[in-house]
Amino acid sequence: MPFLLLPFTFLLLTSRQAPIIVRITEPSDDPTGIAHVITQALGITGALTLLAVIFGVVFAAVLFWFRSRSR
């Protein structure tokens, strides 16, 4: 089995490539800043709260109407 690795080892030892250097740099500014995230979270929460209040008022009105019709 070691004889199968001999060609790959030969290629690895004889190849002379320049090293690849990767530089990781910090972005200049954060595209999703904390203020933007908080504003969106409050917007979503406000919309859901408003939707729940509207649904509650409509449901109460339907119950009130239904109860007044049943007497």
Secondary structure, 3 states (H helix, E strand, C coil): CHHHHHHHHHHHHHCCCCCCCCCCCCCCCCCCCHHHHHHHHHHHHHHHHHHHHHHHHHHHHHHHHHHHHHC
